[in-house]
Amino acid sequence: MKYQSLLDKVHEIYDLRKAARVLTWDRATVMPKGGDTDRIQQIATLHRLSHTIFTSEEMGALIEEAANELNGVQYDSTEASLIRFLRRDYSQSRRLPADFVSRRTMINNQAEAAWKKAREDDDFSYFQPWLEQIVEISQEMAALYGYADEPYDALLNQFEPGAKSADVRHIFTAAKEALLPLYRAVGRKRLAVNDNFLHQPFDLAKQEAFAHYIAGAVGYDFERGYLATAVHPFSTSLSRNDVRITTRYYPNFLSPSIFATLHEAGHAMYVQNVHPALTRTPLAKETSAGLDESQSRLIENMVGRSRGFWRVHLPHLKEYFPAQLENVTLEQFYRAINKVQPGFIRVEADELTYNMHVILRFEIEQALLSGRLPVSDVPGAWNQKKKEFLGIVPRTNRDGCLQDIHWAMVGFGYFPTYTLGNLYAAQFFETVLENNPAIVEELEAGEITGLLSWLQENIHQHGRKLTPAEVVMRATQKPLSHEPFVRYTTKKYSEIYNL
């Protein structure tokens, strides 16, 4: 059978790509620093090999022969879905020469090492030459992919298939204009919420133990997963049966480890719950970066920052930190973890200000890619926009333009998906509560089984079989909108701040 021959080749390519991910995971978590140069070469070799095999004439012929053999197969079937995905991915990948992919991988890995040192030393000048290379290769990549309207579209499409920069700008503007009055109203009552008890010494080993507990509590399967630490928290899938996450711990601030863990668990659960039939294929992954972020943001915020969730889990947290939290009530804890305040770090931002961090970087990326902003001016541009959006200026570049790893990953085009993820999450959350009101009571009791079942049925199991637009339309019967997120945040923060 032609399809089986195609599947055998897909498995081979998939295995090579996942082997590269194993090396990348090891490099970010436990590899000795001395191994970095060799590891970069090893990862680049695997990427070049998998790219060469996938973009070969043989692969193109296999795809079309299998497509002809399967003509008439149901649209939602694994076979038809795999053919659709491979055709699209093959067409895109063929536009990138193998030497370009190898060069991009080398820059990626070398830039990550430079970013880590620059961030540690708070020295943007050390990262600047690497960011200049990243901008250049991103411009080259956009030209190779091709675009109809603007270069950024070509890169955005790699993370959120079908998305256009103009559409993203439109929905971001609508969301920002709708939320600014709420943000200003909350700002006038900022001192109404006290979160001082979250900022005191918390033993790191106990934080780690609680991170394991809370990840399991939301459904992350440790039989098929592992929790480690990293400079910038991330998750990676080596298969649906091996999805690993990382977090980071602060000795004097409790929130980051809890919510980074919940966030990454949300990512990982998406892949852990794809249908077993998709194993060892590129379909065994999230539909898009935006939908992937929707699951992490939903678990982190709509579940993890809810009152009901902590009604169940705060007593357990107090067992780890009795001296710090013994006299903290559920209501005090709930309000503290939802405190709205302008901050420097995106991953630690509240739900209301989070999107401002994303829009800031989105605008800077577009300016860099178009050549309107020189790389040397990035720190100043960052600080200016931070003051414009949130009224604050970072004290250091570590808290400013060096805080995220995404540029070092040659990840231009990814950042808008964080806010898209918030919007998807709110629309999914609103839909599931409307369709099954019993879940409201379940969530208030700290029970998330009903919600997880809905997510698995409507989103997780499909992997990449459907497009982002198809997933959101099938799950909610509506195209993506900013309005559910506005309703969700308005209701939540109006209650917390008694607006």
Secondary structure, 3 states (H helix, E strand, C coil): CHHHHHHHHHHHHHHHHHHHHHHHHHHHHCCCHHHHHHHHHHHHHHHHHHHHHHCCHHHHHHHHHHHHHCCCCCCCCHHHHHHHHHHHHHHHHCCCCHHHHHHHHHHHHHHHHHHHHHHHHCCHHHHHHHHHHHHHHHHHHHHHHCCCCCHHHHHHHHHCCCCCHHHHHHHHHHHHHHHHHHHHHHHCCHHHCCCHHHCCCCCHHHHHHHHHHHHHHCCCCHHHEEEEECCCCCEEEEECCEEEEEECCECCECHHHHHHHHHHHHHHHHHHCCCHHHCCCCCCCCCCHHHHHHHHHHHHHHHCCCHHHHHHHHHHHHHHCHHHHCCCCHHHHHHHHCCCCCCCCHHHCCCCCHHHHHHHHHHHHHHHHHCCCCHHHHHHHHHHHHHHHHCCCCCCCCCCCCCCCCCCCCCCCCCHHHHHHHHHHHHHHHHHHHHCCHHHHHHHCCCCHHHHHHHHHHCHHHCCCCCHHHHHHHHHCCCCCCHHHHHHHHHHHHHHCCC
